[in-house]
């Protein structure tokens, strides 16, 4: 049996997992990222949780084939550096070099959304596809593109920024500097913003009652829960969100025409109330609506494990 280490480096947590050749995670270890702090300290903790995960797996480091890292930001997989990550505060960080000083194994690095997409490709919702796109609806909108079994990251390692394609010119401001990005509307953050705007306009909406019961916190679930209770304002929010999500997905399909497009992130826990109307809108709008074969849209399967599994197999991804 062959074993690999996959590291998911996040702004909140560092998680390392030992993954076997059948894509099963057999152990995990984690620690807080504790930003901001020196990049070398973070690298040292990444190595420590990797060693801990190997120990908990009941195997030795000699049995590990390689280490893969999924990181926010622009990861130069050729030079082994994190060129830029606003979330981590990194600039031209030689992360592969740092890890190799502690773990004498081949080390690979990739953007975290790309790693998660690769995880879904080898072991999740996109398994068996030749070409796949994965879109993650979280704080932002992350994207990962797999072409002929390989991660596509562009000529400068910054490819697949699907969230920063504009779907409404001069729309709301995006953190990237543009206005009206896909991310502004279809991230969980965007859904929460639209929910708050609707609540401000309708003081009688059931969404106020739901929010009060949740200690005043508006979440990505608020509008969906209120819609199920018959609230018309909440349904208008959900319909608007789904309209924008379907537009972004349609654009992506029109460009790449993948076998499978999977969507992940906490919003996708809504299941069919989200997926079915999105699929119907895409079916109406996609350029290939009259073609015998069209992209299959599915919900991602691996959740938070996608990044670990994908990182663990980065040695096969280029």
C-alpha positions in Angstrom: 0.0 0.0 0.0 1.3 3.5 -0.9 0.7 6.5 1.3 0.7 10.2 0.7 0.4 13.4 2.9 -2.0 16.1 1.9 -1.9 19.5 3.7 -4.8 21.9 3.5 -3.3 25.3 4.5 -6.1 27.7 5.5 -6.4 31.1 7.1 -7.9 29.5 10.2 -6.6 26.0 10.4 -3.7 23.8 9.1 -4.9 20.3 8.5 -2.7 17.4 7.3 -4.0 14.0 6.3 -2.4 10.6 5.4 -4.1 9.3 2.3 -3.7 5.8 0.9 -3.5 4.8 -2.7 -7.3 4.2 -2.8 -8.0 7.8 -1.8 -9.0 7.0 1.8 -7.9 9.4 4.5 -6.6 7.1 7.3 -5.6 9.9 9.8 -5.7 13.6 10.3 -3.9 16.2 12.5 -4.5 19.9 12.7 -3.5 23.1 14.4 -4.5 26.7 14.3 -2.9 28.9 11.7 -2.7 31.8 14.1 -2.3 34.6 11.6 -0.5 36.9 11.3 2.9 35.4 12.1 6.1 34.6 10.3 5.8 32.2 7.3 8.6 30.0 8.6 6.6 29.4 11.8 3.6 28.3 9.8 5.7 26.0 7.6 7.2 24.4 10.8 3.6 23.8 12.1 2.7 22.3 8.7 5.6 19.8 9.1 4.6 19.1 12.7 1.0 18.2 11.9 2.2 16.1 9.0 4.5 14.1 11.3 1.7 13.8 13.8 -0.8 12.5 11.2 1.8 9.9 10.0 2.2 8.7 13.7 -1.5 8.5 14.2 -1.8 6.4 11.0 0.5 3.8 12.5 3.0 4.0 9.7 6.5 5.4 9.3 7.6 8.4 7.3 9.6 6.0 5.1 6.3 4.7 3.8 5.2 8.2 2.6 5.6 8.7 -1.2 5.4 12.5 -1.2 3.8 15.6 0.4 1.2 17.8 -1.3 0.1 21.3 -0.2 -3.1 23.2 -1.1 -2.7 26.9 -0.3 -4.8 30.1 -0.8 -3.3 32.4 -3.4 -1.0 32.1 -6.3 1.1 28.9 -6.0 3.9 28.6 -8.4 4.1 24.8 -8.7 7.3 24.9 -10.8 9.3 26.9 -8.3 7.6 25.7 -5.2 6.7 29.1 -4.0 3.6 30.9 -2.9 3.9 34.0 -5.0 1.1 35.9 -3.3 -1.6 35.2 -0.8 -3.6 38.1 0.6 -5.2 35.8 3.2 -2.0 34.5 4.6 0.1 37.7 4.1 2.7 35.7 2.0 4.8 37.1 -0.9 7.2 34.8 -2.8 7.3 32.4 0.1 9.5 29.3 -0.6 7.1 26.9 1.0 8.4 23.7 -0.7 11.9 24.5 0.5 10.7 25.1 4.0 8.8 21.8 4.2 11.7 19.8 2.6 14.0 20.9 5.4 11.7 19.1 7.9 10.4 16.3 5.7 12.8 14.7 3.2 10.3 13.8 0.6 9.2 15.2 -2.8 6.9 18.2 -2.1 4.2 19.6 -4.4 2.2 22.8 -4.0 -1.0 24.1 -5.7 -3.7 26.6 -5.1 -6.3 25.3 -2.6 -9.3 25.5 -4.9 -7.3 23.6 -7.6 -6.3 21.0 -5.1 -10.0 20.6 -3.9 -11.1 20.3 -7.6 -8.5 17.6 -8.1 -9.8 15.7 -5.1 -13.3 15.7 -6.5 -11.8 14.6 -9.8 -9.9 11.6 -8.5 -12.3 10.5 -5.7 -15.5 12.5 -5.6 -18.3 13.9 -7.7 -16.2 14.3 -10.8 -14.6 10.9 -10.7 -14.5 9.2 -14.1 -14.7 12.5 -16.1 -12.1 13.5 -18.6 -12.6 17.2 -18.1 -14.2 18.8 -15.1 -14.7 22.1 -13.4 -15.4 22.6 -9.7 -16.8 25.7 -8.2 -16.8 26.3 -4.4 -19.3 28.7 -2.9 -17.8 29.9 0.3 -16.6 33.3 1.6 -15.7 33.8 -2.1 -16.2 31.7 -5.2 -13.3 29.4 -5.9 -12.7 27.6 -9.1 -10.7 24.5 -10.2 -10.3 23.3 -13.8 -9.2 19.8 -14.8 -8.4 19.2 -18.5 -7.4 15.7 -19.7 -6.8 14.7 -16.1 -4.4 17.6 -15.3 -4.9 20.8 -13.3 -5.1 23.8 -15.5 -3.5 26.8 -13.7 -2.7 29.1 -16.6 0.6 30.5 -17.8 1.2 32.4 -14.5 -0.4 29.9 -12.0 -3.4 32.2 -11.4 -5.9 30.4 -13.7 -9.4 29.3 -12.8 -10.4 32.5 -11.0 -14.0 31.9 -12.1 -15.3 34.0 -9.2 -13.8 37.1 -10.7 -15.6 37.0 -14.0 -18.2 39.8 -14.2 -21.9 38.9 -14.6 -23.3 42.4 -13.9 -21.3 45.4 -15.3 -21.1 48.1 -12.6 -22.7 45.8 -10.1 -21.7 45.7 -6.4 -18.0 46.2 -5.5 -15.9 43.1 -5.3 -12.8 42.7 -3.1 -10.7 42.1 -6.3 -11.3 45.7 -7.4 -13.9 45.0 -10.2 -17.6 45.5 -9.9 -20.3 42.9 -10.4 -18.2 39.8 -10.2 -19.7 36.3 -10.0 -18.3 36.1 -6.5 -20.2 39.2 -5.3 -23.5 37.4 -6.1 -22.9 33.7 -5.7 -20.7 33.4 -2.7 -22.2 32.7 0.7 -21.1 36.2 1.5 -23.1 37.6 -1.4 -26.2 35.6 -0.4 -25.9 37.0 3.1 -25.6 40.5 1.7 -28.7 40.1 -0.4 -30.6 38.6 2.5 -29.7 41.6 4.7 -30.8 44.0 2.0 -34.1 42.3 1.6 -34.7 42.2 5.4 -34.0 46.0 5.5 -36.7 46.5 2.9 -39.3 44.2 4.5 -39.5 44.6 8.3 -42.3 42.0 8.4 -40.3 39.2 6.8 -40.0 35.9 8.6 -36.3 36.3 8.2 -36.2 38.7 11.1 -37.8 36.1 13.4 -35.3 33.4 12.2 -32.4 35.8 12.8 -33.6 36.7 16.3 -33.7 33.0 17.2 -30.1 32.6 16.0 -28.8 35.4 18.2 -29.1 38.0 15.5 -26.9 36.2 13.0 -27.9 36.3 9.3 -26.4 33.2 7.5 -26.6 31.7 4.0 -29.4 29.5 5.4 -31.7 32.3 6.5 -33.4 33.0 3.2 -33.8 29.3 2.3 -35.3 28.5 5.7 -37.7 31.4 5.5 -38.7 30.5 2.0 -39.7 27.0 3.3 -41.9 28.8 5.8 -43.7 30.6 2.9 -42.0 33.9 3.1 -42.3 35.7 -0.2 -39.4 38.1 0.4 -37.1 35.2 1.3 -38.2 33.4 -1.9 -37.3 36.5 -3.9 -33.8 36.4 -2.4 -33.4 32.7 -3.2 -34.7 33.2 -6.7 -32.2 36.1 -7.3 -29.3 34.1 -5.9 -30.1 31.1 -8.1 -30.5 33.4 -11.1 -27.0 34.7 -10.7 -25.5 31.4 -9.8 -27.0 29.8 -12.9 -25.6 32.7 -15.0 -22.1 32.2 -13.7 -22.3 28.4 -14.2 -23.6 28.9 -17.7 -20.7 31.2 -18.6 -18.3 28.6 -17.2 -19.9 25.7 -19.2 -19.9 27.8 -22.4 -16.2 28.3 -22.1 -15.0 24.9 -21.0 -17.8 22.4 -21.8 -16.6 20.0 -19.2 -18.1 16.5 -18.7 -19.0 17.4 -15.2 -19.3 20.7 -13.3 -19.5 20.2 -9.5 -20.5 22.9 -7.0 -19.4 22.7 -3.4 -19.5 24.8 -0.3 -21.9 25.2 2.6 -24.7 26.7 0.5 -24.9 23.4 -1.4 -26.2 21.7 1.7 -29.6 23.0 0.5 -29.5 20.2 -2.0 -32.4 20.0 -4.5 -34.0 23.3 -3.7 -30.8 24.9 -4.9 -29.6 22.4 -7.5 -32.8 21.7 -9.5 -33.7 25.3 -10.4 -30.1 26.0 -11.2 -30.0 23.1 -13.6 -33.2 24.2 -15.2 -32.0 27.7 -15.8 -28.7 26.5 -17.2 -30.5 24.1 -19.4 -32.5 27.0 -20.9 -29.5 29.3 -21.3 -26.4 27.2 -22.2 -25.1 27.6 -25.7 -25.2 23.8 -26.3 -28.9 23.4 -25.3 -29.6 21.5 -28.5 -26.5 19.3 -28.4 -26.9 15.5 -27.8 -24.3 15.8 -24.9 -24.3 18.5 -22.2 -22.4 19.1 -19.0 -23.7 17.3 -16.0 -24.1 19.6 -12.9 -23.6 17.8 -9.6 -23.1 18.6 -5.9 -19.5 18.0 -4.7 -19.2 14.9 -2.5 -16.0 15.2 -0.4 -16.6 18.4 1.6 -13.6 19.6 3.5 -11.7 16.4 2.7 -11.5 17.4 -1.0 -8.5 19.7 -0.4 -6.6 17.0 1.6 -7.2 14.2 -0.9 -6.4 16.5 -3.9 -3.2 17.8 -2.3 -2.1 14.3 -1.5 -2.2 13.3 -5.2 -0.7 16.5 -6.6 2.3 14.4 -7.8 -0.1 13.0 -10.5 -1.8 16.3 -11.3 0.6 18.0 -13.7 
